[in-house]
């Protein structure tokens, strides 16, 4: 399976070929991945605070700066606020959104492993993109 380190290497390769992009990151694995990237503008919340920050922040970043952002968001956070991406086409925005889909709230599992509420269903986020005016692709390897 694709791990956060794989994602960081792929993004760094992309930046090496095409130049950096501003990044809006959510918490957890996304934020740790963002810290492993080549220097770029980064909008992010404090560690383990404000889950669901990434997508709205990325839309605001592009609206304010005119720069196309790379949004890093986990599946749990996307289920909270990711639907805001449905406004992108109407606003003329075209962010690239990477959903880290591990089918769970791993951030919460680390604090309360016995909770039993951490497991999320396996959502097909790539298929959902079309309904929000975008194109989606699922990847299984780097």
N, C-alpha and C positions, 0 to 999 in steps of 0.2 A: 504493500500500500504506500501511497504518497505520504511522506512525513513533512513536518514543518521545515526541516533542513533542506529537503528537496525543493520545496517551494521557494525558499530563500535563494538557493543556487540558481533556479530557473529565472527568478526575477532579476537577480544580479546579471545573468547572461543577457537578458532582455535589455537592461539598462546599458550594458557595455556595447550592445549593437545599436541601440536607438536613442540613447541618452536617458537621463532620469525623468521620472514622472513624480508629481506630488502624490503623497500617500495619505489616505485616511484609514486608520486602523481601529479595530475594536480591541477588546481586552483578551487575555488568555494567550493561547498559541499564536494568535494573529499579532499581538503586540510583541511577543518574543521574537517572532519571525521578522517583524519590522526592524528590530534592533540589530539584526544580522545583515541588513541590506546596505548597499553602497549609499553614500550620502545623498539625501534627497529631502525635500520639504516633507515634514511629517506632522499630521494632526492626530492626536491620540489622547485618551483619557488616562487618569492615573491607574496604576496596576489594580486590577480586580474591582474597579469602580465603574459605574455607568455602562453596564452591558447593554448593547444596542446602539452605541454611539457611532459606529463606523459608517453605515450607509447614510444617515442624515448629514453627518459631517462631510462626507465626500460630495454629496450633492451641493451643500453650501459652499464647499471649497471651489467647485467648478463654477457655480453661479457667481461667486465673488471675484474669482481670479481669471476666469476664462480658460484655465488650464485643465486638460483632461486628467482626472485623477485615477489612481489605482486604489481600490477599496478592498481592504482585507477584513473579512467578517466570518465569524463562526456560525455554524448552523443554528445553534440556540439563539444567538443574538439576531440572526437574520429572521428567525421566526417572530421576534419581538418587533423589530422596526424595519426590516428589509423591504417590506411592502412599499415603503416610500419610493423605491426605485421606479415604481409605476408612474411617477410624475416626470421622470427624466425626459422621455420623448416629447411630452407636451411643453417642457421648458427648454427644449433644444440641447439637452445634456446627454453625454455619451460616456459615462464612466465605465471603467473595466472593473468588474466585481469578482473577486475570488472568494468563494464560500468554502471554508474549511469544514468539510462534512464528516464528522466522526460519530454521528448519530448519538451525541450525548453532550451534556453540560459537564465537561471534564473539569472546568474551573471549580464548579460547585462540588464535584465528586472529591476533589483534593481536600476540601474543608470538612466534608461530611460523607465519608465513604459508605457508611451504612444506610444512607438516606433512602435509596431505592427510587428516587424521583429523577435521577440523572439521565436515564435512558430516553432518547427521543426516537421517534420512528425514522425510518430511512426515507427521507423526502427526495424526490427527483427535482432538485433545484434547476438543473439545466432545462428540463421541460417547462418549468414554471416561467422561465425567462420570456418565452414567446408571448405569453398572456400579459406580460407587463411591457411589451413593446421592444424587447431585446432579443438577442441571440444567445443561446446557452450551449455549453459544451461540458461534458463530464470527462474527467481524466482519471486514469487508474495508475499511470506511471509518469515519471518525470519526462 
